[in-house]
Structure formats: C-alpha cells, structure tokens
Amino acid sequence: MDFQLSLTISGIVSFVFLVGAATIFSMRLSRVFDDLTHETKRALSFFGASLLSMGMIGLQALFVPQLVTIWVALMLCLLVISQSYLFARSKRNLNISIIVSLLIFFMILVETFLRLYISFTPTALIIGLSVLMLAAGGMGIVLVVRTPSPFTGSMLILLVVFVVTWISASSGTVASNPEFFMLEVAPIAIAASILAATLKPWRYIIIYFLAIFGAIASISLVIPALIAGDFFIWTYTLIAPLAGISVIIPLDFFLEQVQELKTRTPQFISITLIGVGLLAITHANAWAIAVEMGEWDPGLLYVDWIIGVVAVMAFTLAGLSSVLSQKITGYILDIELLIASSFVVLGHPYIQAQRYGLQPLYIPLAGIILVGVLAHAYSARAIARAGSSSAARRFILFIMASLGIGIVAMFSDVIPYGAVLVLIVLAALMLLLSGPRRISIASRGMNHTNESVAEVS
C-alpha cells in the first residue's frame, strides 16, 4: 500500500471539503451580512480567507514544498487581521496592526522566492512567523476572555492545533512518514467544520469535525488499499471510520442536552461518544500501518491510548453520575483524573521503553470499564422499571457499542479479522440506534439516582 498516495489524496480531499465549507460559510454570512457591524463583517471575511489559505498549505506541499511558507504566512497574516478588527480599541491601532501584518507577509514572500535561487538563512521567515504566531495567540486568548463565543474560541483552538501540526510537519515527520497524514488533515477538518457550522449552535462544530475527519481518513486509506489489492486494509478502513461517523446521531442529541440542561450525565456521555468516534477513526490508520508494515506504530498507538483512556473515564463517570449524588461524582471525577494521568504517563512509548507493552495496563482499565458497565446497567434497569423500556434498550445499545469499538481497538491484533469486522459493523448499528429523542434529569437523594438518562417519548 502506498501511503504517499494517501498523503496526496488527503491533501486534495481536505481542500475540497474546505472549499465546500467555505461556500456554505459565504452563503450563510450573506443572509445576515447587512445586520452585522463593519468590524464583524471584516473579521469574519478575513477569518474565512485565513482558513482557505490553510487548505492551500497541504496542496502546496504536494507540488512545490519550497513555497509552503508563503501560505503559512498568509494564513497567519489574515488571522491576525481578522482578530485585529475585534481586538483593536481604536482605528489607529487597527491600521498599525494591519500594516505590520502585511509587511511581515510581503517580507516572507520576497525572501521565500529569493531562497529558490540563493541559499541564505531565512531570517524574515523565522522572525516573521514567530511574531505572527505570538500576535495571533495573544489576541486569541484575550478575545476568548473578553468575548467568549464559538467564533473566538474557534480561532484559538484552530491556532493551537495548527501550531502543533506545523511543528510536526516542519520537522519532517509527515514528509518522511506519509502514513502520518492525519496530522495534516486534523487542522483542515477543524477549519472546515468551523466554516460549515457558521450561524449554527456550537455543537455542530464537533459533529461536522467527526464527519469530515472520518470521511477524509476513510477515502485517503481505502483508495490506495484498493489499488494495491489489499482486502484486509480497504475493508477495515472503509468500515471503521463509518462506525466513528455514526456517533454523530446520538452525539447531536446529548450535546443539545449539554447546552440546555448543563448537567453532568449528558456531558460525560458526549465525551464518551466523541472519544469512541475518534478512536474508531484513528485506529483505522494505525491498523493500516500495522497490516502493511508488520508492526504497530508506537506513536499512533499512544494517540489511540490517550483517546481510549479519556473515553473510558467519561464512560464510567456517565454511569456513576446517574446513580450517585453530584457531590460524590465530583470526588470520583478528581480520582479518575489522577488515574487517567497515570495511565497516560505509563502508556507513553518512552516510559515503556520496551519493558512492557500496553497489555498489562488493560487489566486495571478493564476494572474501571466494569464499574461503568455495572453503573449503566443499574441505570437502564431503573429506567425500565419506571416504564420506559425503549429508553433502557437505547442505554444498553450505547454501552455495547462503546465496548465493541473499545474491544476492537485493544485486541484487533489477536481477534480473527472476520470477528473484527462484525464487531465494528454491530457497533456502528448500535450507535445509530442509541440516540434517544428526549432526556430528563431526575434529582434524588444520596445513594439514589441524581442525574439519570430517562424516558424516550
């Protein structure tokens, strides 16, 4: 299987999704453009242009990688200008910010073209990108504190993800290891989801991200596997991301409850579903590498491990929060944060240093999962006794689907391939069927149900 082809396909498909999302962004923005202030109009316009520039980074790297820095500088320049329209207290400060940002961009532009013919230290590039990143990060933090909103929060999250990805890309990680193409896909998927979710509730950013990220991952892996004629890879990388995408149906409901009710049980269930979806998608990449190269990549396994640990802790807390009081749940949350931190540290490849694998850590993790299963089963039984057997069945489907994907992620190297596919397909179907239509939270005393997922109308 040609992972270089996967990298190429991911760059093209990511840009297509980004352009589609930008089109949706423009159409929605045009409907309310007359109602916005001048500053907001400019901020949103430059923000959209900045995200489109990000999409060009991956494409440029495929053809003339020496010019990638131009698009990086343009993306950061436009982002800083967008933030400046919201951040600047006076027109003078705004103009200074815009002029300085454009000057830095043009300096990097000229230097980049000169370096195609003359070899010298890229001083303007190093200093200019550092200044733009610091400015974007600083203003992003202030804007989130000053005017918290999905828009300002998205700016900051996107910048953090982009910086991490850019560090990996500039160090040659993706160029020398094209199988890590998801590092470049992640920020573009986030950008596309932000644009597509414009003027919609913030939960759609998460939902669109899972759908776009899963679709790009699947397409980028399936096509090269089909060309190579590798049945095991293309079937798994087709089905597993689809299972990850299937979480968006129940996730949409629970995120809506998080917005409306602000209670813990929907929060923990939402985190569980996000973790399950991401695990199914990222494990498809790890699976393809393991089958093709004959061994699991420790870096990707560690990413799966972190996602899995977070999902397990949230899964257990979701069950316990429905049968225990809020105070006790708070104590358990603190304990689980400590346990999760220990798992993350002990699972790091450098800490293991070939002394042990992840398998010994599965034993205590299985104990935590068992506690969560028992708590969820107790809640389902209580819901059924209350007269809503339909809601109880959906609760059980959620438990079994989460466990199914977790089992595949942990034991796909020892389970027969046919069983792996069956588990993934069943998990996807159960996730699709587990989305309730209505949730209510019942408050009771200590040792009784405090926050419970309840009846489906």
C-alpha positions as CSV (number, residue, x, y, z in Angstrom):
1,M,0.0,0.0,0.0
2,D,1.3,3.4,-1.0
3,F,1.0,5.8,1.9
4,Q,2.4,8.6,-0.2
5,L,-0.7,8.3,-2.3
6,S,-2.7,8.5,0.9
7,L,-1.0,11.8,1.8
8,T,-1.7,13.2,-1.7
9,I,-5.4,12.1,-1.6
10,S,-5.8,13.5,1.9
11,G,-4.5,16.9,0.8
12,I,-6.8,17.1,-2.2
13,V,-9.9,15.8,-0.4
14,S,-9.3,18.1,2.6
15,F,-9.1,21.1,0.3
16,V,-12.4,20.0,-1.5
17,F,-14.1,19.8,1.9
18,L,-12.7,23.1,2.9
19,V,-13.9,24.8,-0.2
20,G,-17.4,23.3,0.2
21,A,-17.5,24.5,3.8
22,A,-16.3,28.0,2.7
23,T,-19.1,28.1,0.2
24,I,-21.6,27.3,3.0
25,F,-19.9,29.9,5.2
26,S,-20.3,32.6,2.4
27,M,-24.0,31.7,1.8
28,R,-25.0,31.8,5.4
29,L,-23.0,35.0,6.0
30,S,-24.6,36.8,3.1
31,R,-28.1,36.3,4.7
32,V,-27.1,38.3,7.8
33,F,-24.4,40.5,6.3
34,D,-26.5,43.7,6.4
35,D,-27.2,43.1,10.1
36,L,-23.5,42.9,11.2
37,T,-21.2,45.8,12.2
38,H,-18.4,46.9,9.9
39,E,-15.8,45.3,12.2
40,T,-17.6,42.0,12.5
41,K,-18.0,41.8,8.7
42,R,-14.3,42.4,8.1
43,A,-13.3,40.0,10.9
44,L,-15.5,37.1,9.5
45,S,-14.3,37.8,5.9
46,F,-10.6,37.7,6.8
47,F,-11.2,34.7,9.1
48,G,-12.8,32.7,6.2
49,A,-9.9,33.7,3.9
50,S,-7.4,32.6,6.5
51,L,-8.9,29.2,6.7
52,L,-8.9,28.8,3.0
53,S,-5.2,29.7,3.0
54,M,-4.7,26.9,5.5
55,G,-6.1,24.4,2.9
56,M,-3.6,25.6,0.4
57,I,-0.7,24.6,2.7
58,G,-1.3,20.9,2.2
59,L,-1.8,21.2,-1.6
60,Q,1.4,23.3,-2.0
61,A,3.4,20.8,0.0
62,L,2.4,18.1,-2.6
63,F,3.8,20.0,-5.6
64,V,6.3,22.8,-4.7
65,P,7.0,22.3,-0.9
66,Q,9.6,25.2,-1.0
67,L,6.7,27.6,-1.3
68,V,4.6,26.3,1.6
69,T,5.8,29.0,3.9
70,I,4.0,31.6,1.8
71,W,0.7,30.1,2.6
72,V,1.6,29.7,6.2
73,A,2.5,33.3,6.4
74,L,-0.7,34.4,4.5
75,M,-2.9,32.2,6.8
76,L,-1.4,33.8,10.0
77,C,-1.4,37.3,8.5
78,L,-5.1,37.1,7.6
79,L,-5.9,35.6,11.0
80,V,-4.1,38.4,12.8
81,I,-6.0,41.0,10.7
82,S,-9.3,39.2,11.5
83,Q,-8.6,39.3,15.2
84,S,-7.4,42.9,15.0
85,Y,-10.9,44.0,13.9
86,L,-12.3,42.6,17.1
87,F,-9.3,43.4,19.3
88,A,-8.3,46.9,18.4
89,R,-9.7,49.7,20.6
90,S,-9.0,52.5,18.0
91,K,-8.8,52.8,14.3
92,R,-5.1,53.9,14.6
93,N,-4.2,50.6,16.4
94,L,-6.2,48.6,13.8
95,N,-4.3,50.2,10.9
96,I,-1.0,49.7,12.6
97,S,-1.8,46.0,13.1
98,I,-2.9,45.5,9.5
99,I,0.1,47.3,8.1
100,V,2.6,45.4,10.2
101,S,1.0,42.1,9.4
102,L,1.0,42.8,5.6
103,L,4.7,44.0,5.8
104,I,5.7,40.8,7.5
105,F,3.9,38.7,4.9
106,F,5.5,40.5,2.0
107,M,8.9,40.2,3.6
108,I,8.4,36.4,3.9
109,L,7.0,36.3,0.3
110,V,10.1,38.0,-1.2
111,E,12.5,36.0,1.0
112,T,10.9,32.7,0.0
113,F,11.2,33.4,-3.7
114,L,14.8,34.6,-3.3
115,R,15.7,31.4,-1.5
116,L,14.7,29.4,-4.6
117,Y,17.8,30.8,-6.3
118,I,20.1,31.9,-3.4
119,S,21.0,30.0,-0.3
120,F,20.8,32.1,2.9
121,T,19.4,31.9,6.4
122,P,15.6,32.7,6.3
123,T,15.7,35.5,8.9
124,A,12.5,37.2,7.8
125,L,10.7,33.8,7.9
126,I,11.9,32.8,11.3
127,I,11.2,36.2,12.9
128,G,8.0,37.0,10.9
129,L,6.2,33.7,11.6
130,S,7.2,33.9,15.3
131,V,5.7,37.4,15.5
132,L,2.5,36.5,13.7
133,M,2.0,33.3,15.8
134,L,2.6,35.2,19.1
135,A,0.3,38.0,18.0
136,A,-2.5,35.6,16.9
137,G,-2.1,33.6,20.1
138,G,-2.1,36.6,22.4
139,M,-5.1,38.2,20.8
140,G,-6.9,34.9,20.7
141,I,-6.5,34.4,24.4
142,V,-7.7,38.0,25.2
143,L,-10.7,37.7,22.8
144,V,-11.8,34.4,24.4
145,V,-11.6,36.0,27.9
146,R,-13.2,39.3,26.8
147,T,-15.9,38.0,24.5
148,P,-16.3,34.2,24.8
149,S,-18.1,32.7,21.8
150,P,-17.8,29.8,19.4
151,F,-16.1,32.2,16.9
152,T,-13.4,33.5,19.3
153,G,-12.9,30.0,20.8
154,S,-12.6,28.5,17.4
155,M,-9.9,31.0,16.5
156,L,-7.8,29.9,19.5
157,I,-8.3,26.2,19.2
158,L,-7.6,26.3,15.5
159,L,-4.3,28.2,16.1
160,V,-3.2,25.7,18.8
161,V,-3.9,22.7,16.6
162,F,-2.2,24.3,13.6
163,V,1.0,25.2,15.5
164,V,1.3,21.6,16.8
165,T,0.7,20.3,13.3
166,W,3.1,22.8,11.7
167,I,5.9,21.8,14.2
168,S,5.4,18.2,13.2
169,A,5.4,19.0,9.5
170,S,8.4,21.3,9.6
171,S,10.4,18.7,11.4
172,G,9.9,16.4,8.5
173,T,7.7,13.9,10.4
174,V,5.0,13.8,7.7
175,A,7.3,14.1,4.7
176,S,9.4,11.2,5.8
177,N,6.5,9.2,7.2
178,P,3.5,9.9,4.9
179,E,1.4,7.3,6.9
180,F,1.0,10.1,9.5
181,F,-1.1,12.1,7.0
182,M,-3.8,12.6,9.7
183,L,-1.5,15.2,11.3
184,E,-2.1,17.5,8.4
185,V,-5.7,16.5,8.0
186,A,-6.8,17.4,11.5
187,P,-6.5,21.2,11.4
188,I,-8.1,21.4,8.0
189,A,-11.0,19.2,9.2
190,I,-11.4,21.6,12.2
191,A,-11.3,24.6,9.8
192,A,-13.9,23.1,7.5
193,S,-16.2,22.2,10.5
194,I,-15.9,25.8,11.8
195,L,-16.9,27.3,8.5
196,A,-19.7,24.8,7.9
197,A,-21.2,25.4,11.4
198,T,-21.4,29.2,11.0
199,L,-24.6,30.6,12.5
200,K,-25.5,27.2,13.9
201,P,-25.1,26.0,17.6
202,W,-21.5,25.3,18.6
203,R,-22.2,21.5,18.9
204,Y,-22.3,21.3,15.1
205,I,-18.6,22.2,15.0
206,I,-17.9,18.9,16.8
207,I,-20.4,16.9,14.8
208,Y,-19.1,18.2,11.4
209,F,-15.5,17.6,12.5
210,L,-16.1,13.9,13.2
211,A,-18.0,13.5,9.9
212,I,-15.3,15.4,7.8
213,F,-12.3,13.8,9.6
214,G,-13.7,10.3,9.3
215,A,-14.6,10.8,5.6
216,I,-11.2,12.1,4.7
217,A,-9.4,9.4,6.7
218,S,-11.5,6.7,5.0
219,I,-11.1,8.0,1.5
220,S,-7.4,8.5,1.9
221,L,-6.8,4.9,3.1
222,V,-9.4,3.0,1.0
223,I,-8.3,4.2,-2.4
224,P,-4.6,3.2,-2.1
225,A,-5.6,-0.1,-0.5
226,L,-8.0,-0.9,-3.3
227,I,-5.3,-0.1,-5.9
228,A,-2.8,-2.3,-4.0
229,G,-5.5,-5.0,-3.8
230,D,-5.2,-5.3,0.0
231,F,-8.6,-6.7,1.0
232,F,-7.9,-6.6,4.8
233,I,-6.9,-2.9,4.7
234,W,-9.6,-1.4,2.5
235,T,-12.5,-3.2,4.1
236,Y,-11.4,-2.2,7.6
237,T,-10.5,1.4,6.7
238,L,-13.9,1.7,5.0
239,I,-16.0,0.3,7.8
240,A,-14.2,1.6,10.9
241,P,-14.3,5.4,10.1
242,L,-18.0,4.9,9.2
243,A,-18.5,3.5,12.6
244,G,-16.8,6.6,14.0
245,I,-19.0,8.9,12.0
246,S,-22.1,7.0,13.2
247,V,-21.7,8.5,16.7
248,I,-22.9,11.9,15.4
249,I,-26.6,10.8,15.6
250,P,-26.7,10.2,19.4
251,L,-24.0,12.8,19.9
252,D,-26.1,15.6,18.5
253,F,-28.8,14.8,21.0
254,F,-26.6,14.7,24.0
255,L,-24.7,17.8,23.1
256,E,-28.0,19.6,22.8
257,Q,-28.8,18.4,26.3
258,V,-25.4,19.8,27.5
259,Q,-26.4,23.2,26.0
260,E,-29.9,23.2,27.5
261,L,-29.5,21.4,30.9
262,K,-25.9,22.0,31.9
263,T,-25.9,18.7,33.8
264,R,-23.1,16.2,34.1
265,T,-24.5,13.0,32.7
266,P,-25.0,14.3,29.2
267,Q,-21.6,15.9,29.4
268,F,-19.9,12.6,30.2
269,I,-21.9,10.7,27.6
270,S,-20.9,13.3,25.0
271,I,-17.3,13.0,25.8
272,T,-17.6,9.2,25.6
273,L,-19.2,9.4,22.2
274,I,-16.5,11.8,20.9
275,G,-13.8,9.5,22.2
276,V,-15.4,6.4,20.7
277,G,-15.8,8.2,17.3
278,L,-12.2,9.4,17.3
279,L,-10.9,6.0,18.4
280,A,-12.6,4.3,15.5
281,I,-11.2,6.7,13.0
282,T,-7.6,7.0,14.2
283,H,-7.4,3.2,14.8
284,A,-8.1,2.7,11.1
285,N,-4.9,4.5,10.3
286,A,-2.9,2.5,12.9
287,W,-4.5,-0.7,11.6
288,A,-3.5,0.0,8.0
289,I,0.1,0.7,9.1
290,A,0.3,-2.4,11.2
291,V,-1.0,-4.7,8.4
292,E,1.2,-3.1,5.7
293,M,4.5,-2.8,7.8
294,G,4.0,-5.8,10.1
295,E,4.2,-3.9,13.3
296,W,2.2,-1.3,15.2
297,D,3.4,2.2,15.2
298,P,4.1,3.3,18.9
299,G,3.2,6.9,18.2
300,L,-0.2,6.2,16.7
301,L,-0.9,3.6,19.4
302,Y,-0.2,6.2,22.0
303,V,-2.7,8.5,20.4
304,D,-5.3,5.7,20.5
305,W,-4.4,5.0,24.1
306,I,-5.0,8.6,25.2
307,I,-8.3,8.8,23.4
308,G,-9.3,5.4,24.8
309,V,-8.4,6.4,28.4
310,V,-10.4,9.6,28.1
311,A,-13.4,7.7,26.7
312,V,-13.2,5.0,29.4
313,M,-13.1,7.6,32.2
314,A,-16.0,9.5,30.7
315,F,-18.0,6.3,30.2
316,T,-17.6,5.3,33.8
317,L,-18.4,8.8,35.1
318,A,-21.5,8.9,32.9
319,G,-22.7,5.7,34.6
320,L,-21.8,6.7,38.1
321,S,-23.2,10.2,37.8
322,S,-26.6,8.7,37.0
323,V,-26.7,6.7,40.3
324,L,-24.7,8.9,42.7
325,S,-25.1,12.4,44.0
326,Q,-23.3,15.3,42.4
327,K,-21.0,15.7,45.4
328,I,-19.8,12.1,45.3
329,T,-19.5,12.3,41.5
330,G,-17.2,15.3,41.9
331,Y,-14.9,13.3,44.2
332,I,-14.9,10.4,41.8
333,L,-14.0,12.8,39.0
334,D,-11.0,14.0,40.9
335,I,-9.9,10.4,41.5
336,E,-10.4,9.5,37.8
337,L,-8.3,12.5,36.7
338,L,-5.4,11.2,38.8
339,I,-5.9,7.7,37.4
340,A,-6.2,8.9,33.8
341,S,-3.0,10.9,34.2
342,S,-1.2,7.8,35.5
343,F,-2.4,5.8,32.5
344,V,-1.3,8.4,30.0
345,V,2.2,8.6,31.6
346,L,2.6,4.8,31.9
347,G,1.4,4.3,28.3
348,H,4.0,6.6,26.8
349,P,6.4,4.8,24.5
350,Y,9.4,6.4,26.2
351,I,8.2,5.3,29.7
352,Q,7.5,1.8,28.5
353,A,11.0,1.7,26.8
354,Q,10.2,-1.9,25.7
355,R,10.0,-3.0,29.3
356,Y,6.2,-3.7,29.0
357,G,3.5,-3.1,26.4
358,L,0.0,-1.6,26.8
359,Q,-1.5,-5.1,27.6
360,P,-0.6,-5.0,31.3
361,L,-2.4,-1.7,31.6
362,Y,-5.5,-3.2,30.1
363,I,-6.2,-5.1,33.3
364,P,-6.8,-2.1,35.6
365,L,-8.5,-0.3,32.7
366,A,-10.9,-3.2,32.4
367,G,-11.8,-2.9,36.0
368,I,-12.8,0.7,35.5
369,I,-14.8,-0.3,32.5
370,L,-16.6,-2.9,34.5
371,V,-17.6,-0.4,37.1
372,G,-19.0,1.8,34.3
373,V,-20.9,-1.1,32.8
374,L,-22.5,-2.0,36.1
375,A,-23.5,1.6,36.8
376,H,-25.0,1.9,33.3
377,A,-26.8,-1.4,33.7
378,Y,-28.3,-0.2,37.0
379,S,-29.5,3.0,35.4
380,A,-31.0,1.1,32.5
381,R,-32.8,-1.3,34.9
382,A,-34.2,1.7,36.9
383,I,-35.4,3.4,33.7
384,A,-37.1,0.1,32.5
385,R,-38.8,-0.2,35.9
386,A,-40.0,3.4,35.6
387,G,-41.9,2.2,32.5
388,S,-39.6,3.3,29.6
389,S,-38.2,0.0,28.2
390,S,-37.4,1.8,25.0
391,A,-35.0,4.2,26.7
392,A,-33.5,1.3,28.6
393,R,-32.8,-0.5,25.4
394,R,-31.1,2.6,23.9
395,F,-29.0,2.8,27.0
396,I,-27.9,-0.8,26.6
397,L,-27.1,-0.2,23.0
398,F,-24.9,2.7,23.9
399,I,-23.0,0.6,26.4
400,M,-22.5,-2.3,24.0
401,A,-21.5,-0.1,21.1
402,S,-18.8,1.7,23.2
403,L,-17.5,-1.6,24.4
404,G,-17.4,-3.1,20.9
405,I,-15.2,-0.3,19.5
406,G,-13.0,-0.4,22.6
407,I,-12.5,-4.2,22.2
408,V,-11.5,-3.8,18.6
409,A,-9.1,-1.0,19.4
410,M,-7.4,-3.1,22.2
411,F,-7.5,-6.6,20.7
412,S,-7.7,-6.2,16.9
413,D,-4.3,-7.8,16.6
414,V,-5.4,-11.0,18.3
415,I,-9.1,-11.2,17.2
416,P,-9.9,-13.0,13.9
417,Y,-10.4,-10.5,11.1
418,G,-13.9,-11.6,10.4
419,A,-14.8,-11.0,14.1
420,V,-13.3,-7.6,14.0
421,L,-15.4,-6.5,11.0
422,V,-18.6,-8.0,12.7
423,L,-17.8,-6.1,15.9
424,I,-17.3,-2.8,14.0
425,V,-20.5,-3.2,12.0
426,L,-22.6,-4.1,15.0
427,A,-21.1,-1.2,17.0
428,A,-22.0,1.2,14.2
429,L,-25.6,-0.1,14.0
430,M,-26.0,0.1,17.8
431,L,-24.7,3.7,17.8
432,L,-27.2,4.6,15.1
433,L,-30.0,3.1,17.2
434,S,-28.9,4.5,20.6
435,G,-29.8,8.1,20.0
436,P,-32.8,9.0,22.3
437,R,-35.2,11.7,21.4
438,R,-35.7,13.3,24.8
439,I,-33.8,13.3,28.1
440,S,-34.8,14.3,31.6
441,I,-32.8,14.6,34.7
442,A,-34.3,13.4,37.9
443,S,-32.9,14.7,41.2
444,R,-32.9,12.4,44.2
445,G,-31.2,12.0,47.5
446,M,-27.9,10.4,48.3
447,N,-27.4,6.8,47.1
448,H,-30.3,7.3,44.7
449,T,-30.4,8.3,41.1
450,N,-29.3,12.0,40.9
451,E,-28.8,12.5,37.2
452,S,-30.4,9.8,35.1
453,V,-30.9,9.5,31.4
454,A,-34.7,9.0,31.2
455,E,-37.6,8.3,29.0
456,V,-37.9,8.4,25.3
457,S,-41.2,9.7,24.2
